[in-house]
Amino acid sequence: MFWHEPETKAKQRWRDWEIDVDLSFDTVLRFIELFQMNELEKADRLYHGFELFVDEETIQFFDEYLMSIDRIDFMIVFAKEKLGIDFMKEASDQTSELIEGDDTGSDDEPKPPSFDFIEDASRIYSSFLKDYQIDLYEKRGSLSWADFLSLLGDLSDETEFKRAMHYRNKPIPAPINEKHYSNKDEINHIRAMKERYAFKSERMRQLVLKAQEEASLRQLKNASAIFRGAYERKKKGVKSDGG
């Protein structure tokens, strides 16, 4: 059938076992919120996050017969295969990739994060109500993570969530001051919208700043490579003429 019941329960293959896991969207969001608690080490966040996805019987089995590191190993495999989050990957932010795809540009050019599940929670909630008449509070435990991401990515541009993403990504154009045209009003509008939708948390501000710094450094390296190439070609040309 084209339409299916939400798959909030699944099995995760790990070593020689098939382990039941909870894939409801609210469970995954609780894990993401836990993982953003920087006061805990990454290993501790994975260790405690394990308990969100499995039942008490599985927790007891791991505690009695396996080691603490096995919880972490399971979570790394599970998160990559079922949630699309690679904890072995060093990236400024992976959440945007979940609904935008892994489109980081040529040569893995860094992109600043355009949204945050936690900071944009109210925008996501109101946008689902506006476009789908879905109350996410009522869907806890019944809407799968995969279906949630699909709906999130298909929200219309008129929703607050998509507007926030749009203006966070939108560059400010260069000023144009011609005799019959000026884009001053456009620039002022974009600046006002970027200020309105700017991330408030220090964590997200630092992620944006890091991505911008990496992008600037890459541009400098590219410009330097182009300059060196032009210089070498010119130097070879001079030698040929002199020879």
Buried (B, 14 or more C-beta within 10 A) or exposed (E): EEEEEBEBEBEBEBEEEEBEBBBBBBBBBBBBEBBBEEEBEEBBBBBBBBBBBBEEEBEEBBEEEEEEEBBBBBBBBBBBBBBBBBBEEEBBBBBBBBBBEEEBEEEEBBBBBBBBBBBBBEBBBBBBEBBEEBEBEEBEEEBBBBBBBEBBEEBEEEBBBBBBBEBBBEEEEEEEEEEEEEBEEEBEEBEEBBEEBEBEEEBBEEBBEBBBEBBEEBEEEEEEEEEEEEEEEEEEEEEEEEE
